Structure formats: C-alpha cells, structure tokens
Amino acid sequence: MGLQSKGLSSTSEDSPLTRHEQVAFDTNMLLNIARFNVDVFQETKKMLGNVEFMIPKQVMQELDKLAEHGQSLRKEVNVAKMAIENNNVKIIEVKGMDADEALEKMASEVIIATNDKELKDSVREMNGRVLYLRQKKFLEMA
C-alpha cells in the first residue's frame, strides 16, 4: 500500500500551483539540527518551496530511545522534537522493523532526508531522491 492510498500525497483537487514535495526525515538528520546548528526544515523549504514534512513513527521511537543515552543526546533529541512540533511534521504509520526499513518503503513516493550512508545508497538504488547535509550546513539533493 503506497502513501497515496493512505492519503498522504496531494489529492486530485490540488492545482499544480499548490502541489508540494513530501520529505521524510531520518533520525540522524533530525539530530543534526542541534549538532550543527542548522535548521534542516527551513533549509528544505528554501530549496524545495512548498513542502510537507513527515517521519515514520519508528523515527520517533528511535529518538525516544536515544534520549535515554546521556545528557548530550537528550538535548539533541529535545531540539529535534521541538523542531518536529514547530514545523507541523506528520508522524505516520509505515510498516517496517526499524526507521531505515520504513523510510526505504517510503522512498518511491517521497524525498528521504538522511546522512546515513547505507540508507542513502539503498534509496538511490531504488531510484529514490535523497536530501543530505554537506559540510555540516548545506543541503543537497541526490
């Protein structure tokens, strides 16, 4: 079952002018907000224009687990969660054992934002689009 059948993409009522890209974020990209002081959401909007942000629930679960691993990670997770809330990010149900598997299943229909090399390679092999952070501050599409 694709994302369109779940009602997560533009409907036929959308005009071409209101159509937007959909971007799903991986855990590491969200943690980069605090690590490198970069607003990946704002930078994505600058690059792509009208964007709908989403994350699979597995990413939220990973963030919750990471928050238990020390004060530094807890701070990064809290910054990520605030950014998720401030940018109206949809948390969606996608079948998958973990965040990477869920994001791979989404890759045919949305842009995947990640710096995880294995996930980037996997998405590219499926002819998906990847948004990644270069030099700790610039977003690039591959």
The first five atom37 places (N, CA, C, CB, O) and aatype in JSON, in Angstrom:
{
  "aatype": [12, 7, 10, 5, 15, 11, 7, 10, 15, 15, 16, 15, 6, 3, 15, 14, 10, 16, 1, 8, 6, 5, 19, 0, 13, 3, 16, 2, 12, 10, 10, 2, 9, 0, 1, 13, 2, 19, 3, 19, 13, 5, 6, 16, 11, 11, 12, 10, 7, 2, 19, 6, 13, 12, 9, 14, 11, 5, 19, 12, 5, 6, 10, 3, 11, 10, 0, 6, 8, 7, 5, 15, 10, 1, 11, 6, 19, 2, 19, 0, 11, 12, 0, 9, 6, 2, 2, 2, 19, 11, 9, 9, 6, 19, 11, 7, 12, 3, 0, 3, 6, 0, 10, 6, 11, 12, 0, 15, 6, 19, 9, 9, 0, 16, 2, 3, 11, 6, 10, 11, 3, 15, 19, 1, 6, 12, 2, 7, 1, 19, 10, 18, 10, 1, 5, 11, 11, 13, 10, 6, 12, 0],
  "atom_mask": [
    [1, 1, 1, 1, 1],
    [1, 1, 1, 0, 1],
    [1, 1, 1, 1, 1],
    [1, 1, 1, 1, 1],
    [1, 1, 1, 1, 1],
    [1, 1, 1, 1, 1],
    [1, 1, 1, 0, 1],
    [1, 1, 1, 1, 1],
    [1, 1, 1, 1, 1],
    [1, 1, 1, 1, 1],
    [1, 1, 1, 1, 1],
    [1, 1, 1, 1, 1],
    [1, 1, 1, 1, 1],
    [1, 1, 1, 1, 1],
    [1, 1, 1, 1, 1],
    [1, 1, 1, 1, 1],
    [1, 1, 1, 1, 1],
    [1, 1, 1, 1, 1],
    [1, 1, 1, 1, 1],
    [1, 1, 1, 1, 1],
    [1, 1, 1, 1, 1],
    [1, 1, 1, 1, 1],
    [1, 1, 1, 1, 1],
    [1, 1, 1, 1, 1],
    [1, 1, 1, 1, 1],
    [1, 1, 1, 1, 1],
    [1, 1, 1, 1, 1],
    [1, 1, 1, 1, 1],
    [1, 1, 1, 1, 1],
    [1, 1, 1, 1, 1],
    [1, 1, 1, 1, 1],
    [1, 1, 1, 1, 1],
    [1, 1, 1, 1, 1],
    [1, 1, 1, 1, 1],
    [1, 1, 1, 1, 1],
    [1, 1, 1, 1, 1],
    [1, 1, 1, 1, 1],
    [1, 1, 1, 1, 1],
    [1, 1, 1, 1, 1],
    [1, 1, 1, 1, 1],
    [1, 1, 1, 1, 1],
    [1, 1, 1, 1, 1],
    [1, 1, 1, 1, 1],
    [1, 1, 1, 1, 1],
    [1, 1, 1, 1, 1],
    [1, 1, 1, 1, 1],
    [1, 1, 1, 1, 1],
    [1, 1, 1, 1, 1],
    [1, 1, 1, 0, 1],
    [1, 1, 1, 1, 1],
    [1, 1, 1, 1, 1],
    [1, 1, 1, 1, 1],
    [1, 1, 1, 1, 1],
    [1, 1, 1, 1, 1],
    [1, 1, 1, 1, 1],
    [1, 1, 1, 1, 1],
    [1, 1, 1, 1, 1],
    [1, 1, 1, 1, 1],
    [1, 1, 1, 1, 1],
    [1, 1, 1, 1, 1],
    [1, 1, 1, 1, 1],
    [1, 1, 1, 1, 1],
    [1, 1, 1, 1, 1],
    [1, 1, 1, 1, 1],
    [1, 1, 1, 1, 1],
    [1, 1, 1, 1, 1],
    [1, 1, 1, 1, 1],
    [1, 1, 1, 1, 1],
    [1, 1, 1, 1, 1],
    [1, 1, 1, 0, 1],
    [1, 1, 1, 1, 1],
    [1, 1, 1, 1, 1],
    [1, 1, 1, 1, 1],
    [1, 1, 1, 1, 1],
    [1, 1, 1, 1, 1],
    [1, 1, 1, 1, 1],
    [1, 1, 1, 1, 1],
    [1, 1, 1, 1, 1],
    [1, 1, 1, 1, 1],
    [1, 1, 1, 1, 1],
    [1, 1, 1, 1, 1],
    [1, 1, 1, 1, 1],
    [1, 1, 1, 1, 1],
    [1, 1, 1, 1, 1],
    [1, 1, 1, 1, 1],
    [1, 1, 1, 1, 1],
    [1, 1, 1, 1, 1],
    [1, 1, 1, 1, 1],
    [1, 1, 1, 1, 1],
    [1, 1, 1, 1, 1],
    [1, 1, 1, 1, 1],
    [1, 1, 1, 1, 1],
    [1, 1, 1, 1, 1],
    [1, 1, 1, 1, 1],
    [1, 1, 1, 1, 1],
    [1, 1, 1, 0, 1],
    [1, 1, 1, 1, 1],
    [1, 1, 1, 1, 1],
    [1, 1, 1, 1, 1],
    [1, 1, 1, 1, 1],
    [1, 1, 1, 1, 1],
    [1, 1, 1, 1, 1],
    [1, 1, 1, 1, 1],
    [1, 1, 1, 1, 1],
    [1, 1, 1, 1, 1],
    [1, 1, 1, 1, 1],
    [1, 1, 1, 1, 1],
    [1, 1, 1, 1, 1],
    [1, 1, 1, 1, 1],
    [1, 1, 1, 1, 1],
    [1, 1, 1, 1, 1],
    [1, 1, 1, 1, 1],
    [1, 1, 1, 1, 1],
    [1, 1, 1, 1, 1],
    [1, 1, 1, 1, 1],
    [1, 1, 1, 1, 1],
    [1, 1, 1, 1, 1],
    [1, 1, 1, 1, 1],
    [1, 1, 1, 1, 1],
    [1, 1, 1, 1, 1],
    [1, 1, 1, 1, 1],
    [1, 1, 1, 1, 1],
    [1, 1, 1, 1, 1],
    [1, 1, 1, 1, 1],
    [1, 1, 1, 1, 1],
    [1, 1, 1, 1, 1],
    [1, 1, 1, 1, 1],
    [1, 1, 1, 0, 1],
    [1, 1, 1, 1, 1],
    [1, 1, 1, 1, 1],
    [1, 1, 1, 1, 1],
    [1, 1, 1, 1, 1],
    [1, 1, 1, 1, 1],
    [1, 1, 1, 1, 1],
    [1, 1, 1, 1, 1],
    [1, 1, 1, 1, 1],
    [1, 1, 1, 1, 1],
    [1, 1, 1, 1, 1],
    [1, 1, 1, 1, 1],
    [1, 1, 1, 1, 1],
    [1, 1, 1, 1, 1],
    [1, 1, 1, 1, 1]
  ],
  "atom_positions": [
    [[0.85, -1.17, 0.0], [0.0, 0.0, 0.0], [0.89, 1.23, 0.0], [-0.96, 0.0, 1.21], [1.72, 1.4, 0.9]],
    [[0.72, 2.08, -0.99], [1.55, 3.26, -1.12], [1.04, 4.41, -0.27], [0.0, 0.0, 0.0], [-0.04, 4.35, 0.31]],
    [[1.85, 5.46, -0.2], [1.47, 6.63, 0.57], [0.25, 7.31, 0.0], [2.62, 7.6, 0.65], [-0.55, 7.87, 0.74]],
    [[0.1, 7.29, -1.33], [-1.05, 7.94, -1.92], [-2.34, 7.3, -1.44], [-0.97, 7.9, -3.44], [-3.32, 7.99, -1.18]],
    [[-2.35, 5.99, -1.32], [-3.55, 5.32, -0.86], [-3.82, 5.59, 0.62], [-3.45, 3.83, -1.11], [-4.92, 5.34, 1.1]],
    [[-2.83, 6.08, 1.33], [-3.01, 6.44, 2.73], [-3.4, 7.9, 2.89], [-1.73, 6.15, 3.52], [-3.55, 8.4, 4.0]],
    [[-3.57, 8.59, 1.76], [-4.0, 9.98, 1.82], [-2.9, 10.94, 2.21], [0.0, 0.0, 0.0], [-3.19, 12.01, 2.75]],
    [[-1.65, 10.6, 1.95], [-0.55, 11.45, 2.39], [0.04, 12.29, 1.27], [0.52, 10.62, 3.0], [0.93, 13.1, 1.53]],
    [[-0.41, 12.11, 0.05], [0.13, 12.93, -1.01], [-0.95, 13.87, -1.53], [0.7, 12.06, -2.15], [-2.1, 13.81, -1.09]],
    [[-0.58, 14.71, -2.46], [-1.52, 15.68, -3.0], [-2.72, 14.97, -3.6], [-0.84, 16.56, -4.05], [-2.58, 13.93, -4.24]],
    [[-3.89, 15.54, -3.39], [-5.09, 14.95, -3.95], [-5.31, 15.5, -5.35], [-6.32, 15.23, -3.05], [-4.64, 16.45, -5.75]],
    [[-6.24, 14.91, -6.07], [-6.51, 15.37, -7.42], [-7.1, 16.77, -7.42], [-7.45, 14.41, -8.13], [-7.1, 17.44, -8.45]],
    [[-7.61, 17.24, -6.27], [-8.17, 18.58, -6.17], [-7.07, 19.64, -6.12], [-9.05, 18.69, -4.95], [-7.35, 20.82, -6.35]],
    [[-5.84, 19.25, -5.83], [-4.75, 20.21, -5.76], [-4.44, 20.71, -7.16], [-3.5, 19.59, -5.11], [-4.34, 19.92, -8.1]],
    [[-4.28, 22.0, -7.3], [-3.86, 22.53, -8.59], [-2.35, 22.37, -8.67], [-4.29, 24.02, -8.77], [-1.69, 22.19, -7.65]],
    [[-1.79, 22.44, -9.87], [-0.32, 22.33, -9.99], [0.4, 23.39, -9.17], [0.09, 22.44, -11.45], [1.54, 23.16, -8.74]],
    [[-0.23, 24.54, -8.94], [0.42, 25.59, -8.18], [0.48, 25.29, -6.69], [-0.3, 26.9, -8.4], [1.35, 25.82, -5.99]],
    [[-0.43, 24.44, -6.17], [-0.42, 24.13, -4.75], [0.23, 22.78, -4.46], [-1.84, 24.15, -4.21], [0.34, 22.38, -3.3]],
    [[0.65, 22.1, -5.49], [1.31, 20.81, -5.3], [2.62, 21.03, -4.55], [1.56, 20.11, -6.67], [3.27, 22.06, -4.7]],
    [[2.99, 20.06, -3.76], [4.19, 20.23, -2.96], [4.98, 18.93, -2.87], [3.84, 20.72, -1.57], [4.46, 17.83, -3.1]],
    [[6.24, 19.09, -2.54], [7.11, 17.93, -2.32], [6.82, 17.38, -0.93], [8.61, 18.31, -2.46], [6.39, 18.11, -0.04]],
    [[7.07, 16.1, -0.77], [6.98, 15.47, 0.54], [8.37, 15.0, 0.92], [5.95, 14.3, 0.54], [9.06, 14.37, 0.12]],
    [[8.77, 15.3, 2.15], [10.1, 14.93, 2.63], [9.95, 14.2, 3.95], [11.01, 16.19, 2.79], [9.3, 14.68, 4.88]],
    [[10.57, 13.02, 4.03], [10.59, 12.22, 5.25], [12.0, 12.25, 5.84], [10.13, 10.75, 4.98], [12.98, 12.03, 5.14]],
    [[12.08, 12.53, 7.14], [13.37, 12.69, 7.81], [13.77, 11.45, 8.58], [13.33, 13.87, 8.74], [12.95, 10.79, 9.22]],
    [[15.06, 11.14, 8.5], [15.67, 10.08, 9.28], [16.12, 10.66, 10.62], [16.87, 9.42, 8.52], [16.27, 11.88, 10.76]],
    [[16.34, 9.8, 11.59], [16.75, 10.22, 12.92], [18.01, 11.07, 12.9], [16.97, 9.0, 13.81], [18.06, 12.12, 13.55]],
    [[19.02, 10.64, 12.16], [20.29, 11.37, 12.18], [20.15, 12.79, 11.62], [21.35, 10.61, 11.39], [20.81, 13.71, 12.1]],
    [[19.3, 12.96, 10.63], [19.1, 14.31, 10.08], [18.45, 15.21, 11.12], [18.23, 14.25, 8.8], [18.78, 16.4, 11.21]],
    [[17.54, 14.67, 11.91], [16.9, 15.45, 12.96], [17.88, 15.81, 14.07], [15.71, 14.68, 13.55], [17.82, 16.91, 14.62]],
    [[18.79, 14.89, 14.4], [19.79, 15.17, 15.43], [20.8, 16.22, 14.96], [20.53, 13.87, 15.82], [21.4, 16.92, 15.77]],
    [[20.98, 16.33, 13.65], [21.91, 17.32, 13.09], [21.48, 18.75, 13.36], [22.05, 17.11, 11.6], [22.3, 19.67, 13.31]],
    [[20.2, 18.95, 13.66], [19.71, 20.3, 13.96], [20.51, 20.88, 15.12], [18.19, 20.27, 14.29], [21.0, 22.01, 15.04]],
    [[20.64, 20.12, 16.19], [21.39, 20.59, 17.36], [22.9, 20.42, 17.17], [20.94, 19.83, 18.62], [23.68, 21.28, 17.58]],
    [[23.31, 19.33, 16.55], [24.75, 19.06, 16.41], [25.46, 20.14, 15.61], [24.96, 17.71, 15.73], [26.56, 20.56, 15.97]],
    [[24.83, 20.59, 14.52], [25.5, 21.52, 13.61], [24.8, 22.87, 13.54], [25.58, 20.92, 12.23], [25.13, 23.7, 12.7]],
    [[23.83, 23.08, 14.42], [23.09, 24.33, 14.47], [22.56, 24.72, 13.09], [23.98, 25.45, 15.03], [22.76, 25.84, 12.63]],
    [[21.89, 23.78, 12.45], [21.32, 24.02, 11.13], [19.84, 23.66, 11.17], [22.07, 23.19, 10.04], [19.46, 22.59, 11.65]],
    [[19.0, 24.55, 10.66], [17.56, 24.31, 10.62], [17.26, 23.58, 9.31], [16.75, 25.65, 10.73], [17.02, 24.2, 8.28]],
    [[17.26, 22.25, 9.38], [17.07, 21.45, 8.17], [15.69, 21.67, 7.56], [17.28, 19.97, 8.48], [15.51, 21.51, 6.36]],
    [[14.71, 22.03, 8.38], [13.37, 22.29, 7.87], [13.35, 23.57, 7.04], [12.36, 22.38, 9.02], [12.84, 23.59, 5.92]],
    [[13.91, 24.63, 7.58], [13.95, 25.91, 6.86], [14.79, 25.78, 5.6], [14.52, 27.02, 7.76], [14.41, 26.3, 4.55]],
    [[15.92, 25.1, 5.69], [16.77, 24.92, 4.52], [16.06, 24.1, 3.44], [18.09, 24.24, 4.92], [16.23, 24.36, 2.25]],
    [[15.26, 23.12, 3.85], [14.5, 22.32, 2.9], [13.46, 23.19, 2.2], [13.82, 21.13, 3.61], [13.27, 23.08, 0.99]],
    [[12.79, 24.05, 2.96], [11.8, 24.96, 2.37], [12.46, 25.91, 1.38], [11.09, 25.77, 3.46], [11.89, 26.19, 0.32]],
    [[13.65, 26.4, 1.7], [14.37, 27.29, 0.78], [14.69, 26.56, -0.52], [15.67, 27.82, 1.43], [14.6, 27.14, -1.61]],
    [[15.05, 25.31, -0.4], [15.47, 24.54, -1.57], [14.28, 24.07, -2.41], [16.28, 23.34, -1.12], [14.35, 24.11, -3.64]],
    [[13.2, 23.64, -1.76], [12.11, 22.99, -2.47], [10.8, 23.77, -2.52], [11.84, 21.68, -1.86], [9.89, 23.41, -3.26]],
    [[10.71, 24.82, -1.74], [9.46, 25.6, -1.74], [8.43, 25.0, -0.81], [0.0, 0.0, 0.0], [8.72, 24.72, 0.36]],
    [[7.22, 24.8, -1.31], [6.12, 24.28, -0.52], [6.35, 22.8, -0.22], [4.77, 24.49, -1.26], [6.32, 21.97, -1.13]],
    [[6.59, 22.47, 1.04], [6.99, 21.12, 1.42], [6.09, 20.59, 2.54], [8.47, 21.09, 1.87], [5.72, 21.32, 3.45]],
    [[5.76, 19.31, 2.44], [5.07, 18.61, 3.52], [6.11, 17.71, 4.19], [3.83, 17.78, 2.99], [6.73, 16.87, 3.54]],
    [[6.29, 17.89, 5.5], [7.27, 17.1, 6.25], [6.58, 15.94, 6.95], [8.01, 17.98, 7.27], [5.44, 16.06, 7.42]],
    [[7.3, 14.82, 7.01], [6.77, 13.65, 7.71], [7.92, 12.8, 8.23], [5.86, 12.83, 6.78], [9.05, 12.87, 7.76]],
    [[7.57, 11.99, 9.22], [8.5, 10.97, 9.71], [7.7, 9.73, 10.05], [9.32, 11.47, 10.96], [6.57, 9.83, 10.52]],
    [[8.27, 8.56, 9.81], [7.59, 7.35, 10.26], [7.68, 7.26, 11.78], [8.19, 6.07, 9.59], [8.62, 7.78, 12.38]],
    [[6.72, 6.62, 12.39], [6.69, 6.53, 13.86], [7.96, 5.88, 14.4], [5.47, 5.74, 14.33], [8.34, 6.13, 15.55]],
    [[8.63, 5.04, 13.6], [9.86, 4.39, 14.04], [10.96, 5.42, 14.33], [10.34, 3.4, 12.97], [11.81, 5.18, 15.19]],
    [[10.95, 6.55, 13.63], [11.94, 7.6, 13.91], [11.68, 8.18, 15.29], [11.88, 8.71, 12.82], [12.62, 8.42, 16.05]],
    [[10.42, 8.42, 15.62], [10.09, 8.93, 16.96], [10.52, 7.93, 18.03], [8.57, 9.21, 17.07], [11.02, 8.33, 19.08]],
    [[10.32, 6.65, 17.76], [10.74, 5.62, 18.72], [12.25, 5.63, 18.9], [10.27, 4.24, 18.24], [12.74, 5.49, 20.02]],
    [[12.99, 5.8, 17.81], [14.46, 5.89, 17.91], [14.88, 7.1, 18.72], [15.09, 5.95, 16.51], [15.78, 7.01, 19.55]],
    [[14.22, 8.22, 18.49], [14.55, 9.43, 19.25], [14.32, 9.21, 20.74], [13.72, 10.63, 18.76], [15.14, 9.6, 21.57]],
    [[13.2, 8.57, 21.08], [12.89, 8.3, 22.49], [13.96, 7.41, 23.13], [11.5, 7.64, 22.62], [14.36, 7.65, 24.27]],
    [[14.42, 6.4, 22.4], [15.45, 5.5, 22.93], [16.78, 6.24, 23.1], [15.64, 4.29, 22.0], [17.48, 6.05, 24.09]],
    [[17.11, 7.08, 22.12], [18.38, 7.82, 22.19], [18.4, 8.81, 23.35], [18.63, 8.56, 20.88], [19.45, 9.08, 23.92]],
    [[17.24, 9.34, 23.7], [17.15, 10.32, 24.8], [17.58, 9.71, 26.13], [15.72, 10.87, 24.92], [17.91, 10.44, 27.07]],
    [[17.56, 8.39, 26.21], [17.95, 7.7, 27.44], [19.46, 7.5, 27.54], [17.26, 6.36, 27.52], [19.94, 6.95, 28.54]],
    [[20.22, 7.93, 26.53], [21.66, 7.67, 26.47], [22.51, 8.9, 26.78], [22.02, 7.15, 25.1], [23.43, 9.22, 26.04]],
    [[22.21, 9.57, 27.85], [23.07, 10.66, 28.28], [22.5, 12.03, 27.98], [0.0, 0.0, 0.0], [21.61, 12.21, 27.15]],
    [[23.05, 12.99, 28.69], [22.54, 14.36, 28.63], [22.71, 15.01, 27.26], [23.23, 15.2, 29.68], [21.82, 15.72, 26.79]],
    [[23.84, 14.77, 26.61], [24.1, 15.38, 25.3], [23.08, 14.91, 24.26], [25.52, 15.05, 24.84], [22.49, 15.72, 23.54]],
    [[22.88, 13.6, 24.2], [21.9, 13.06, 23.26], [20.49, 13.51, 23.63], [21.97, 11.54, 23.22], [19.68, 13.79, 22.74]],
    [[20.18, 13.57, 24.91], [18.86, 14.01, 25.35], [18.59, 15.44, 24.85], [18.75, 13.93, 26.89], [17.48, 15.75, 24.42]],
    [[19.61, 16.3, 24.92], [19.46, 17.68, 24.44], [19.19, 17.69, 22.93], [20.73, 18.51, 24.76], [18.3, 18.4, 22.47]],
    [[19.95, 16.9, 22.17], [19.77, 16.83, 20.72], [18.37, 16.33, 20.37], [20.83, 15.92, 20.09], [17.74, 16.84, 19.45]],
    [[17.9, 15.34, 21.12], [16.57, 14.79, 20.9], [15.5, 15.84, 21.2], [16.34, 13.53, 21.77], [14.54, 15.98, 20.45]],
    [[15.67, 16.57, 22.29], [14.7, 17.61, 22.65], [14.63, 18.71, 21.58], [15.05, 18.22, 24.01], [13.55, 19.18, 21.25]],
    [[15.78, 19.11, 21.06], [15.81, 20.11, 19.99], [15.09, 19.55, 18.76], [17.29, 20.51, 19.64], [14.31, 20.25, 18.12]],
    [[15.36, 18.29, 18.43], [14.7, 17.66, 17.27], [13.19, 17.61, 17.46], [15.25, 16.23, 17.06], [12.44, 17.92, 16.54]],
    [[12.74, 17.24, 18.66], [11.3, 17.15, 18.92], [10.63, 18.52, 18.86], [11.04, 16.5, 20.28], [9.5, 18.64, 18.38]],
    [[11.31, 19.54, 19.33], [10.76, 20.9, 19.22], [10.64, 21.31, 17.76], [11.66, 21.91, 19.99], [9.64, 21.91, 17.36]],
    [[11.65, 20.97, 16.96], [11.61, 21.3, 15.53], [10.49, 20.54, 14.83], [12.97, 20.99, 14.87], [9.83, 21.08, 13.95]],
    [[10.28, 19.29, 15.22], [9.19, 18.48, 14.66], [7.85, 19.16, 14.94], [9.21, 17.04, 15.25], [7.01, 19.28, 14.05]],
    [[7.67, 19.59, 16.16], [6.42, 20.24, 16.54], [6.26, 21.59, 15.84], [6.37, 20.43, 18.07], [5.18, 21.9, 15.33]],
    [[7.31, 22.39, 15.81], [7.25, 23.73, 15.22], [7.05, 23.72, 13.71], [8.5, 24.48, 15.54], [6.63, 24.72, 13.14]],
    [[7.35, 22.6, 13.06], [7.24, 22.52, 11.6], [6.09, 21.63, 11.13], [8.53, 22.01, 11.02], [6.05, 21.22, 9.97]],
    [[5.17, 21.35, 12.04], [3.97, 20.56, 11.69], [4.3, 19.26, 10.96], [3.04, 21.4, 10.84], [3.68, 18.93, 9.96]],
    [[5.28, 18.56, 11.49], [5.7, 17.3, 10.88], [4.67, 16.22, 11.2], [7.12, 16.89, 11.37], [4.3, 16.02, 12.36]],
    [[4.22, 15.53, 10.16], [3.26, 14.43, 10.36], [4.03, 13.18, 10.77], [2.42, 14.18, 9.06], [5.04, 12.82, 10.15]],
    [[3.54, 12.52, 11.8], [4.09, 11.23, 12.2], [3.15, 10.19, 11.61], [4.23, 11.09, 13.79], [1.96, 10.16, 11.93]],
    [[3.7, 9.34, 10.76], [2.85, 8.41, 10.01], [3.18, 6.96, 10.31], [2.98, 8.68, 8.54], [4.29, 6.62, 10.74]],
    [[2.21, 6.12, 10.07], [2.35, 4.67, 10.22], [2.9, 4.09, 8.92], [0.98, 4.0, 10.61], [2.29, 4.24, 7.86]],
    [[4.04, 3.43, 9.01], [4.62, 2.73, 7.87], [5.14, 1.41, 8.4], [5.77, 3.57, 7.16], [5.84, 1.37, 9.42]],
    [[4.8, 0.32, 7.73], [5.29, -0.98, 8.19], [6.78, -1.05, 7.99], [4.58, -2.13, 7.45], [7.31, -0.67, 6.94]],
    [[7.46, -1.56, 9.01], [8.9, -1.72, 8.93], [9.45, -2.05, 10.3], [0.0, 0.0, 0.0], [8.94, -1.57, 11.31]],
    [[10.49, -2.86, 10.34], [11.09, -3.28, 11.6], [11.77, -2.11, 12.31], [12.11, -4.39, 11.35], [11.79, -2.05, 13.54]],
    [[12.32, -1.19, 11.53], [13.02, -0.05, 12.12], [12.84, 1.18, 11.22], [14.54, -0.36, 12.32], [12.17, 1.1, 10.19]],
    [[13.43, 2.28, 11.62], [13.27, 3.53, 10.88], [13.79, 3.42, 9.45], [13.98, 4.67, 11.61], [13.14, 3.89, 8.52]],
    [[14.95, 2.81, 9.27], [15.52, 2.7, 7.93], [14.61, 1.91, 7.0], [16.9, 2.05, 7.99], [14.39, 2.31, 5.86]],
    [[14.08, 0.81, 7.47], [13.19, -0.01, 6.65], [11.91, 0.77, 6.3], [12.83, -1.32, 7.38], [11.45, 0.72, 5.16]],
    [[11.37, 1.49, 7.25], [10.17, 2.29, 7.0], [10.46, 3.38, 5.96], [9.65, 2.94, 8.31], [9.67, 3.6, 5.05]],
    [[11.61, 4.05, 6.09], [11.97, 5.09, 5.14], [12.23, 4.52, 3.75], [13.21, 5.84, 5.63], [11.89, 5.16, 2.75]],
    [[12.82, 3.33, 3.67], [13.04, 2.68, 2.38], [11.69, 2.42, 1.69], [13.82, 1.36, 2.55], [11.58, 2.57, 0.48]],
    [[10.69, 2.03, 2.47], [9.37, 1.77, 1.89], [8.72, 3.06, 1.39], [8.45, 1.1, 2.92], [7.89, 3.02, 0.48]],
    [[9.09, 4.18, 1.95], [8.54, 5.48, 1.55], [9.28, 6.08, 0.35], [8.58, 6.45, 2.72], [8.77, 6.99, -0.29]],
    [[10.46, 5.57, 0.06], [11.39, 6.2, -0.88], [10.86, 6.33, -2.31], [12.65, 5.43, -0.91], [11.3, 7.22, -3.04]],
    [[9.93, 5.5, -2.71], [9.43, 5.61, -4.08], [8.48, 6.79, -4.24], [8.72, 4.32, -4.48], [8.2, 7.21, -5.36]],
    [[7.99, 7.33, -3.14], [6.99, 8.4, -3.23], [7.38, 9.71, -2.57], [5.72, 7.94, -2.64], [6.75, 10.73, -2.83]],
    [[8.4, 9.7, -1.71], [8.81, 10.93, -1.03], [10.33, 11.07, -1.07], [8.31, 10.94, 0.44], [11.05, 10.1, -1.34]],
    [[10.8, 12.26, -0.82], [12.24, 12.5, -0.7], [12.66, 12.08, 0.7], [12.6, 14.01, -0.97], [11.99, 12.4, 1.68]],
    [[13.77, 11.35, 0.8], [14.27, 10.9, 2.1], [15.43, 11.8, 2.51], [14.71, 9.39, 2.04], [16.42, 11.92, 1.78]],
    [[15.3, 12.43, 3.68], [16.35, 13.3, 4.2], [17.17, 12.5, 5.22], [15.75, 14.6, 4.85], [16.68, 12.17, 6.3]],
    [[18.41, 12.21, 4.86], [19.28, 11.41, 5.72], [20.74, 11.65, 5.39], [18.95, 9.92, 5.59], [21.08, 12.04, 4.28]],
    [[21.6, 11.43, 6.38], [23.04, 11.42, 6.14], [23.6, 10.02, 6.37], [23.74, 12.44, 7.06], [24.82, 9.82, 6.33]],
    [[22.74, 9.06, 6.61], [23.14, 7.68, 6.82], [23.56, 7.08, 5.47], [21.98, 6.85, 7.47], [22.74, 6.95, 4.56]],
    [[24.84, 6.71, 5.35], [25.37, 6.24, 4.07], [24.62, 5.03, 3.54], [26.83, 5.91, 4.22], [24.27, 4.99, 2.36]],
    [[24.37, 4.04, 4.39], [23.67, 2.84, 3.92], [22.27, 3.16, 3.43], [23.6, 1.8, 5.04], [21.84, 2.64, 2.4]],
    [[21.55, 4.01, 4.17], [20.2, 4.37, 3.76], [20.23, 5.19, 2.47], [19.49, 5.16, 4.88], [19.41, 4.97, 1.58]],
    [[21.18, 6.13, 2.36], [21.3, 6.92, 1.12], [21.53, 6.0, -0.07], [22.45, 7.94, 1.24], [20.87, 6.14, -1.1]],
    [[22.46, 5.07, 0.07], [22.76, 4.14, -1.02], [21.54, 3.29, -1.38], [23.94, 3.23, -0.64], [21.25, 3.08, -2.56]],
    [[20.85, 2.82, -0.38], [19.66, 1.99, -0.6], [18.58, 2.77, -1.34], [19.12, 1.47, 0.74], [17.98, 2.25, -2.29]],
    [[18.33, 3.99, -0.91], [17.3, 4.82, -1.57], [17.7, 5.11, -3.01], [17.09, 6.14, -0.79], [16.86, 5.07, -3.91]],
    [[18.96, 5.42, -3.22], [19.44, 5.7, -4.59], [19.29, 4.47, -5.48], [20.91, 6.15, -4.56], [18.92, 4.61, -6.65]],
    [[19.56, 3.27, -4.95], [19.41, 2.04, -5.72], [17.97, 1.84, -6.17], [19.88, 0.83, -4.9], [17.71, 1.21, -7.19]],
    [[17.02, 2.37, -5.39], [15.6, 2.27, -5.73], [15.15, 3.45, -6.58], [14.74, 2.18, -4.44], [13.96, 3.67, -6.78]],
    [[16.12, 4.23, -7.08], [15.84, 5.42, -7.87], [15.07, 6.48, -7.09], [15.07, 5.05, -9.12], [14.34, 7.28, -7.66]],
    [[15.23, 6.47, -5.77], [14.61, 7.47, -4.92], [15.5, 8.7, -4.82], [0.0, 0.0, 0.0], [16.66, 8.68, -5.22]],
    [[14.94, 9.77, -4.29], [15.69, 11.01, -4.1], [16.09, 11.15, -2.64], [14.87, 12.23, -4.57], [15.32, 10.84, -1.73]],
    [[17.32, 11.64, -2.44], [17.87, 11.79, -1.1], [18.28, 13.25, -0.9], [19.08, 10.84, -0.89], [18.92, 13.87, -1.75]],
    [[17.89, 13.77, 0.25], [18.31, 15.09, 0.68], [19.31, 14.86, 1.81], [17.08, 16.0, 1.14], [19.01, 14.15, 2.77]],
    [[20.5, 15.45, 1.69], [21.52, 15.2, 2.71], [22.27, 16.48, 3.04], [22.49, 14.12, 2.25], [22.26, 17.45, 2.28]],
    [[22.91, 16.47, 4.19], [23.65, 17.62, 4.67], [25.11, 17.48, 4.26], [23.52, 17.76, 6.21], [25.75, 16.46, 4.53]],
    [[25.63, 18.53, 3.61], [27.02, 18.53, 3.16], [27.78, 19.62, 3.91], [27.12, 18.74, 1.62], [27.25, 20.71, 4.11]],
    [[28.98, 19.33, 4.31], [29.83, 20.27, 5.06], [29.13, 20.82, 6.3], [30.26, 21.43, 4.15], [29.36, 21.96, 6.7]],
    [[28.28, 20.01, 6.9], [27.58, 20.34, 8.14], [26.66, 21.54, 8.06], [28.56, 20.57, 9.21], [26.19, 22.02, 9.09]],
    [[26.37, 22.04, 6.84], [25.49, 23.2, 6.77], [24.7, 23.35, 5.49], [26.28, 24.41, 6.98], [23.74, 24.11, 5.46]],
    [[25.07, 22.66, 4.43], [24.38, 22.81, 3.14], [23.58, 21.57, 2.81], [25.39, 23.1, 2.02], [24.1, 20.45, 2.9]],
    [[22.31, 21.75, 2.44], [21.52, 20.62, 1.98], [21.75, 20.43, 0.49], [20.02, 20.83, 2.29], [21.85, 21.38, -0.28]],
    [[21.81, 19.16, 0.1], [21.98, 18.82, -1.31], [21.06, 17.67, -1.65], [23.45, 18.46, -1.63], [20.73, 16.85, -0.8]],
    [[20.64, 17.62, -2.9], [19.75, 16.55, -3.36], [20.53, 15.62, -4.26], [18.51, 17.12, -4.11], [21.3, 16.06, -5.12]],
    [[20.33, 14.32, -4.06], [20.96, 13.32, -4.94], [19.92, 12.36, -5.43], [22.1, 12.56, -4.21], [20.24, 11.44, -6.18]]
  ]
}
